[in-house]
Amino acid sequence: QLQLVESGGGLVQAGGSLRLSCAASGRALNTYFIGWFRQAPGKEREFVATVAWSGGTRYADSVKDRFTISRDNAKNTVDLQMNTLKPEDTAVYYCVAAIEWYRALTDPSDWGQGTQVTVSS
């Protein structure tokens, strides 16, 4: 099981940017997809983005072209650069990990504690 620690959340105006960071620790990190889910008030958790050890990425349609996920394998960190933020991006953002590709998109096995992102209109 991995340990995932998020940082970088906060309050930003619509149209602004934030950068989230996830520090991962544990064994066999190179076997994991690491990414982000989010949960808005009153809604279910949803997939945001994920990145493989190789650098391959996948994004939710709602964030494509606005968010960029990146991975530093030497530092064991995964960042999420969020641009052109919208009020509907307001949510708790969780760093997540999974070994299987399909679980990385739907039901990750490992979760961080979450960090709040609030976008004001």
VOVEXLO-214454 format. One line per 3 residues: their letters; for each residue x, z, y of C-alpha. Coordinates in steps of 0.25 Angstrom, whole numbers, plus 5000, padded with zeros to 4 digits. Example, Ala and Ser with C-alpha at 12.3 -4.5 7.8 and 13.67 -1.06 7.14 Angstrom:
as	5049,5031,4982; 5055,5029,4996
//
This chain:
qlq	5000,5000,5000; 5005,4997,5014; 5005,5005,5027
lve	5000,4997,5039; 5001,5002,5053; 4995,4995,5065
sgg	4998,4996,5079; 4995,4988,5092; 4980,4990,5094
glv	4974,4993,5107; 4964,4988,5118; 4965,4974,5124
qag	4957,4965,5133; 4950,4953,5127; 4960,4942,5128
gsl	4972,4951,5126; 4982,4953,5115; 4986,4964,5105
rls	4996,4965,5094; 4994,4973,5082; 5005,4977,5073
caa	5005,4982,5058; 5017,4989,5052; 5017,4988,5037
sgr	5024,4996,5027; 5024,4997,5012; 5029,4989,5000
aln	5029,4974,4997; 5024,4971,5011; 5028,4956,5008
tyf	5016,4956,4998; 5006,4959,5009; 4997,4952,5019
igw	4997,4960,5031; 4986,4958,5042; 4975,4964,5050
frq	4960,4967,5049; 4951,4972,5060; 4938,4980,5061
apg	4929,4980,5073; 4919,4991,5075; 4907,4989,5066
ker	4914,4977,5059; 4921,4976,5046; 4936,4974,5045
efv	4940,4960,5046; 4953,4952,5043; 4961,4948,5055
atv	4974,4942,5050; 4985,4943,5039; 4999,4939,5037
aws	5007,4937,5024; 5022,4941,5022; 5025,4926,5023
ggt	5018,4925,5037; 5006,4918,5033; 4994,4922,5041
rya	4978,4922,5041; 4969,4926,5052; 4954,4928,5054
dsv	4947,4917,5061; 4943,4927,5072; 4958,4930,5076
kdr	4964,4917,5073; 4972,4911,5085; 4972,4924,5092
fti	4979,4934,5082; 4992,4932,5076; 4997,4940,5064
srd	5012,4941,5061; 5021,4948,5051; 5035,4954,5052
nak	5040,4956,5038; 5053,4963,5043; 5045,4973,5050
ntv	5033,4974,5041; 5024,4972,5053; 5012,4963,5055
dlq	5007,4960,5069; 4994,4954,5075; 4994,4948,5088
mnt	4980,4947,5094; 4978,4938,5106; 4966,4934,5114
lkp	4959,4947,5109; 4944,4947,5109; 4934,4959,5110
edt	4930,4956,5095; 4944,4958,5091; 4942,4973,5094
avy	4944,4981,5080; 4953,4990,5073; 4964,4981,5067
ycv	4970,4985,5053; 4983,4980,5048; 4981,4976,5033
aai	4988,4972,5021; 4985,4965,5008; 4993,4958,4996
ewy	4982,4948,4993; 4979,4937,5003; 4964,4939,5001
ral	4965,4954,5003; 4973,4952,5016; 4960,4944,5022
tdp	4949,4953,5016; 4953,4967,5011; 4967,4971,5013
sdw	4973,4982,5005; 4981,4990,5016; 4976,4994,5030
gqg	4982,5000,5042; 4975,5010,5050; 4970,5000,5061
tqv	4972,4998,5076; 4962,4997,5086; 4961,4984,5094
tvs	4951,4984,5106; 4948,4971,5114; 4940,4973,5127
s	4932,4962,5133
//
